[in-house]
Amino acid sequence: MMKSLNPSDLAGTSDCLCRIEPGELAPLPPPYDDFNQATIPPLKPEKIKNIEASLDDTVAIGIPKPASKEEEEELIRRFLAGLQKLFEKENNWTFLQPLMLSMEHCAKCQTCSNACPVYEMSGHKDIYRPNFRAEVLRRIYRKYVKPGGKLTARFTGDINLNWTVIARLAELAYRCTLCRRCATVCPIGVDNGLITHEIRKLFSQEMGIAPKEIHDKGTVQHLKVGSTTGMTPPAAKDSMAFIQEEMEEITGYKVEVPWDVEGADILLLHNAGEMLAWPENVGAFAIIFQAAGISWTMSSEAMGYDAVNYGLWYDDVQFSRVAVRHADIARRLKVKKILIGECGHAHKALTVIADRLLTGELNIPRESALVTLEEIVLKGKIRFDPGRNNFPVTLHDPCNVVRAMGIVEPQRRILRKIAPQFREMTPHGVDNYCCGGGSGFAIMSGYNFADWRALVSSRKKFLQILQAFKDEPREAPKYVCAPCSNCKGAIRDIFAYYHAEERSSLYYGGLVELIVNAMADMKKPIIRFGDKPSWTATA
Amino acid sequence: MGFYLLSYLCFAVFVVAAGCRIYRQLSLPVHVRWEIYPVQHEPAAKAAYGGSYMEELNWWEKRRERSLLTELGYMVPEILLIRGLWKENRNLWWVSFPFHFGLYLMIGVFGLLLLGAGLTLWGSAIYTEGSGLRTLLDGLILVMGWGGLILGTVGSLGLLYRRLANPEFRNYATPADYFNLLFILLFFLSALVAGLSNNPSLEGAKAYMLGLLSGGHSPAPYLPGRSIPGAVAIVSASLLGAYIPLTHMSHMFMKYFLYHEVKWDDTPNRPGGRIEAAVRKNLDLKPTWGARHVGADGRKTWGDIASSSPEEEKK
């Protein structure tokens, strides 16, 4: 058992500040108790000899170590310059007020720690407390940026600044999923999740340091090629043509996807990852909209078929660029509104955060697809046979849709109508737990980060899912409805890691698949459990 | 007179420091939305489960409904009873609540003393010896004063103990945190001892307030030198008043901004509205971020950069 750590220990010389030992992770119930002694597989020394890897058992970014004393000093200088810029309106008008308030008013009551699934599931490791990294930043700011800070540091909280502290802080900013559960429980209103977000920004916007999955392969590729998947416009159209054929083959329903229809009521933006990983989700949207007689279109323009905005997690500049492009595509198509498909972070990015970025003609109304789907399902635009979804269903609440936007009930009203065995997780709604893949984690898998995610950050969600179905027979297929691409990715990975399909017959998918599955006019089910069609799986 | 001067000075520091803090907040640029649900000014039915106006189809075509009643129904118990801590961190609530409620009662007593002194000095006919109002005010001062002193002392000691005994708190505690708690404890304890020793009806506090309002010229001004605990109480209370707005303890009033300007700030950007004008102003700001992909040179605005592509990064 390691000793407890305080924020100034981040400057310590240990080659691994925090290690999860066998048996320290929060226990899983049978038949998953064989994972209770699991630890994160060690990284090969040759793989990490030139990068900063002394924080914990994993690496998210892989920051190269400075080659000389001069280089180290230059990196420290740039870090402090970036820290200063976080508190300047020219550089950080976007979050200046929220940041200042959260930096200045924490009472260190640790209420946030109790709410954090990463801290809880890790076996209560100090470095994962929401307040740990926030307090490190507060101490550095007070000592090295505020006037007279070096004189008062012993009184207000000291910390030594060196390259190790900086690099560990960068890594530590990627051990929080930005679910902001900590912020909801803070009695004062301090948001330590926001401070994590700002640390990520400092590193990206000033020092060019960010995980390659969300920067190089993420926003940079998105802006350059048109999609974070690397899909070009012709490839996107090809994918959709394939999906149309697949839908007809799977469900017997012939569907046409409208492209670039000027003046359509709705521009539907999907996470392009859906087209590759979960084509049935994109196809199901098309079936529902066609069956309901909705005037809609997709855009074949670069970025117009990929709703993601990874900038939300780490970089305001990249965020702004992506949001402006999305809005501009809608403006040129002259649509009445933009509809965000089942992608949680895209919901928050374009609907809420970009709201105070888009002006004039770019300020086109944006709406969650869940709201539109509720209108379709509950207003009788399509006939349903809920008996077709007669299997246990639970709902995962994507943090960005629920806690960050207050869209809680539309998806539930739909499920209550079309899924007779729907049951809630505990807790749910705005009190939900993150899937563990939030803030980019679902797409980050360099080094051994995917193991850390499955064992630590996604563990709470897995426990919640098991709890929701605890009274169901093991062999009965069970469906986790996750109306968010990143969440689905995380849940897919949890199920694979813990062999949950084999051991508990757990399956996952989106909301639209359940809607289509219950449509009375469908000839065949869209949902299958393994090789069994869902309509017969529970018969 | 020295005590009065100290109190005046500390009061002035309080006003200036609190004013500066508030002014700073009011003068900051409009930030992007970062609300978190539940937002308590939503109508009761939505606030109950954390729903928002964005659950409505074409919400931008509808009139926004807000409920002050729901907001107050949440904020009053949150502020007075520290409800959030009761729900999320019960162990801490048992010491945090008496500490905070003790302070609230002291602020309440300060207000009542001020009212009583004002009525005495400016000769209100309804505030004579034995009048109903005077009896009521005296009674309230007595109950709230003693209640506040006892709760505050217990709470301060409890918080101090927890910070010392529990590694979860101790690891994060700085000398400033201990100083703050000891400072507040000093006030509560000295006032408690002063009251217990020779001032059970808190007449000393009333006389001191009278002296404060009259610049020391009231008929029976309180002489703090008569009692060391009384003097310590007056000095520590005055200094605390000046000190609190300089520290994180200003969350007492800054919580308004944390909630209303961030956590619950869900105001949408309507075309042609106040927020749009503020955003346009922000987009004219010129960032200087140093990473190559940003492409900031101190001349390009946020608007320019947002509508450009990232600069190619040299590997």
HADDOCK unambig.tbl for C-alpha pairs under 7 A between the chains (distance, minus, plus):
assign (segid A and resid 5 and name CA) (segid B and resid 171 and name CA) 6.97 0.50 0.50
assign (segid A and resid 6 and name CA) (segid B and resid 171 and name CA) 4.90 0.50 0.50
assign (segid A and resid 6 and name CA) (segid B and resid 172 and name CA) 6.07 0.50 0.50
assign (segid A and resid 90 and name CA) (segid B and resid 285 and name CA) 5.19 0.50 0.50
assign (segid A and resid 90 and name CA) (segid B and resid 286 and name CA) 5.60 0.50 0.50
assign (segid A and resid 90 and name CA) (segid B and resid 287 and name CA) 5.10 0.50 0.50
assign (segid A and resid 91 and name CA) (segid B and resid 287 and name CA) 4.55 0.50 0.50
assign (segid A and resid 91 and name CA) (segid B and resid 288 and name CA) 6.48 0.50 0.50
assign (segid A and resid 91 and name CA) (segid B and resid 289 and name CA) 6.80 0.50 0.50
assign (segid A and resid 93 and name CA) (segid B and resid 29 and name CA) 6.00 0.50 0.50
assign (segid A and resid 93 and name CA) (segid B and resid 31 and name CA) 5.84 0.50 0.50
assign (segid A and resid 93 and name CA) (segid B and resid 282 and name CA) 6.84 0.50 0.50
assign (segid A and resid 94 and name CA) (segid B and resid 31 and name CA) 4.56 0.50 0.50
assign (segid A and resid 94 and name CA) (segid B and resid 32 and name CA) 5.15 0.50 0.50
assign (segid A and resid 95 and name CA) (segid B and resid 31 and name CA) 5.44 0.50 0.50
assign (segid A and resid 95 and name CA) (segid B and resid 32 and name CA) 6.47 0.50 0.50
assign (segid A and resid 96 and name CA) (segid B and resid 31 and name CA) 6.84 0.50 0.50
assign (segid A and resid 97 and name CA) (segid B and resid 28 and name CA) 6.50 0.50 0.50
assign (segid A and resid 97 and name CA) (segid B and resid 31 and name CA) 6.75 0.50 0.50
assign (segid A and resid 98 and name CA) (segid B and resid 262 and name CA) 6.03 0.50 0.50
assign (segid A and resid 101 and name CA) (segid B and resid 258 and name CA) 6.35 0.50 0.50
assign (segid A and resid 104 and name CA) (segid B and resid 248 and name CA) 5.65 0.50 0.50
assign (segid A and resid 105 and name CA) (segid B and resid 248 and name CA) 4.54 0.50 0.50
assign (segid A and resid 105 and name CA) (segid B and resid 249 and name CA) 6.99 0.50 0.50
assign (segid A and resid 105 and name CA) (segid B and resid 251 and name CA) 5.74 0.50 0.50
assign (segid A and resid 106 and name CA) (segid B and resid 248 and name CA) 6.76 0.50 0.50
assign (segid A and resid 108 and name CA) (segid B and resid 172 and name CA) 6.88 0.50 0.50
assign (segid A and resid 111 and name CA) (segid B and resid 88 and name CA) 6.55 0.50 0.50
assign (segid A and resid 111 and name CA) (segid B and resid 89 and name CA) 5.78 0.50 0.50
assign (segid A and resid 155 and name CA) (segid B and resid 174 and name CA) 6.37 0.50 0.50
assign (segid A and resid 155 and name CA) (segid B and resid 175 and name CA) 5.00 0.50 0.50
assign (segid A and resid 155 and name CA) (segid B and resid 176 and name CA) 5.32 0.50 0.50
assign (segid A and resid 156 and name CA) (segid B and resid 174 and name CA) 5.69 0.50 0.50
assign (segid A and resid 156 and name CA) (segid B and resid 175 and name CA) 6.45 0.50 0.50
assign (segid A and resid 156 and name CA) (segid B and resid 176 and name CA) 5.34 0.50 0.50
assign (segid A and resid 157 and name CA) (segid B and resid 174 and name CA) 5.11 0.50 0.50
assign (segid A and resid 184 and name CA) (segid B and resid 36 and name CA) 7.00 0.50 0.50
assign (segid A and resid 185 and name CA) (segid B and resid 84 and name CA) 6.71 0.50 0.50
assign (segid A and resid 185 and name CA) (segid B and resid 88 and name CA) 6.57 0.50 0.50
assign (segid A and resid 187 and name CA) (segid B and resid 84 and name CA) 5.18 0.50 0.50
assign (segid A and resid 187 and name CA) (segid B and resid 85 and name CA) 6.09 0.50 0.50
assign (segid A and resid 188 and name CA) (segid B and resid 251 and name CA) 6.94 0.50 0.50
assign (segid A and resid 188 and name CA) (segid B and resid 255 and name CA) 6.00 0.50 0.50
assign (segid A and resid 189 and name CA) (segid B and resid 255 and name CA) 6.86 0.50 0.50
assign (segid A and resid 189 and name CA) (segid B and resid 258 and name CA) 5.41 0.50 0.50
assign (segid A and resid 189 and name CA) (segid B and resid 259 and name CA) 6.07 0.50 0.50
assign (segid A and resid 189 and name CA) (segid B and resid 263 and name CA) 7.00 0.50 0.50
assign (segid A and resid 190 and name CA) (segid B and resid 258 and name CA) 6.97 0.50 0.50
assign (segid A and resid 204 and name CA) (segid B and resid 291 and name CA) 6.92 0.50 0.50
assign (segid A and resid 205 and name CA) (segid B and resid 289 and name CA) 5.79 0.50 0.50
assign (segid A and resid 205 and name CA) (segid B and resid 290 and name CA) 6.55 0.50 0.50
assign (segid A and resid 205 and name CA) (segid B and resid 291 and name CA) 5.17 0.50 0.50
assign (segid A and resid 205 and name CA) (segid B and resid 294 and name CA) 6.57 0.50 0.50
assign (segid A and resid 206 and name CA) (segid B and resid 289 and name CA) 5.20 0.50 0.50
assign (segid A and resid 206 and name CA) (segid B and resid 290 and name CA) 4.46 0.50 0.50
assign (segid A and resid 206 and name CA) (segid B and resid 291 and name CA) 4.53 0.50 0.50
assign (segid A and resid 207 and name CA) (segid B and resid 290 and name CA) 6.68 0.50 0.50
assign (segid A and resid 207 and name CA) (segid B and resid 291 and name CA) 5.23 0.50 0.50
assign (segid A and resid 208 and name CA) (segid B and resid 291 and name CA) 4.92 0.50 0.50
assign (segid A and resid 223 and name CA) (segid B and resid 309 and name CA) 6.87 0.50 0.50
assign (segid A and resid 317 and name CA) (segid B and resid 294 and name CA) 6.47 0.50 0.50
assign (segid A and resid 317 and name CA) (segid B and resid 306 and name CA) 6.45 0.50 0.50
assign (segid A and resid 320 and name CA) (segid B and resid 306 and name CA) 5.17 0.50 0.50
assign (segid A and resid 321 and name CA) (segid B and resid 306 and name CA) 4.45 0.50 0.50
assign (segid A and resid 321 and name CA) (segid B and resid 307 and name CA) 5.87 0.50 0.50
assign (segid A and resid 321 and name CA) (segid B and resid 308 and name CA) 6.87 0.50 0.50
assign (segid A and resid 324 and name CA) (segid B and resid 306 and name CA) 6.84 0.50 0.50
assign (segid A and resid 324 and name CA) (segid B and resid 307 and name CA) 6.66 0.50 0.50
assign (segid A and resid 352 and name CA) (segid B and resid 33 and name CA) 6.14 0.50 0.50
assign (segid A and resid 353 and name CA) (segid B and resid 32 and name CA) 5.67 0.50 0.50
assign (segid A and resid 353 and name CA) (segid B and resid 33 and name CA) 5.37 0.50 0.50
assign (segid A and resid 353 and name CA) (segid B and resid 34 and name CA) 6.95 0.50 0.50
assign (segid A and resid 355 and name CA) (segid B and resid 268 and name CA) 6.86 0.50 0.50
assign (segid A and resid 355 and name CA) (segid B and resid 269 and name CA) 6.01 0.50 0.50
assign (segid A and resid 356 and name CA) (segid B and resid 32 and name CA) 5.25 0.50 0.50
assign (segid A and resid 356 and name CA) (segid B and resid 33 and name CA) 6.92 0.50 0.50
assign (segid A and resid 356 and name CA) (segid B and resid 269 and name CA) 6.21 0.50 0.50
assign (segid A and resid 356 and name CA) (segid B and resid 279 and name CA) 6.05 0.50 0.50
assign (segid A and resid 357 and name CA) (segid B and resid 279 and name CA) 6.34 0.50 0.50
assign (segid A and resid 359 and name CA) (segid B and resid 276 and name CA) 6.17 0.50 0.50
assign (segid A and resid 360 and name CA) (segid B and resid 271 and name CA) 6.43 0.50 0.50
assign (segid A and resid 371 and name CA) (segid B and resid 55 and name CA) 5.99 0.50 0.50
assign (segid A and resid 371 and name CA) (segid B and resid 56 and name CA) 6.73 0.50 0.50
assign (segid A and resid 371 and name CA) (segid B and resid 57 and name CA) 5.99 0.50 0.50
assign (segid A and resid 372 and name CA) (segid B and resid 57 and name CA) 6.59 0.50 0.50
assign (segid A and resid 403 and name CA) (segid B and resid 36 and name CA) 5.76 0.50 0.50
assign (segid A and resid 403 and name CA) (segid B and resid 37 and name CA) 5.07 0.50 0.50
assign (segid A and resid 404 and name CA) (segid B and resid 35 and name CA) 6.43 0.50 0.50
assign (segid A and resid 404 and name CA) (segid B and resid 36 and name CA) 5.00 0.50 0.50
assign (segid A and resid 404 and name CA) (segid B and resid 37 and name CA) 6.16 0.50 0.50
assign (segid A and resid 405 and name CA) (segid B and resid 37 and name CA) 6.79 0.50 0.50
assign (segid A and resid 405 and name CA) (segid B and resid 52 and name CA) 6.84 0.50 0.50
assign (segid A and resid 406 and name CA) (segid B and resid 37 and name CA) 5.52 0.50 0.50
assign (segid A and resid 406 and name CA) (segid B and resid 38 and name CA) 6.82 0.50 0.50
assign (segid A and resid 406 and name CA) (segid B and resid 50 and name CA) 5.64 0.50 0.50
assign (segid A and resid 406 and name CA) (segid B and resid 51 and name CA) 4.35 0.50 0.50
assign (segid A and resid 406 and name CA) (segid B and resid 52 and name CA) 4.60 0.50 0.50
assign (segid A and resid 407 and name CA) (segid B and resid 51 and name CA) 5.75 0.50 0.50
assign (segid A and resid 407 and name CA) (segid B and resid 52 and name CA) 6.30 0.50 0.50
assign (segid A and resid 407 and name CA) (segid B and resid 54 and name CA) 6.49 0.50 0.50
assign (segid A and resid 407 and name CA) (segid B and resid 55 and name CA) 5.28 0.50 0.50
assign (segid A and resid 408 and name CA) (segid B and resid 51 and name CA) 5.77 0.50 0.50
assign (segid A and resid 410 and name CA) (segid B and resid 55 and name CA) 6.75 0.50 0.50
assign (segid A and resid 430 and name CA) (segid B and resid 37 and name CA) 6.48 0.50 0.50
assign (segid A and resid 430 and name CA) (segid B and resid 50 and name CA) 6.17 0.50 0.50
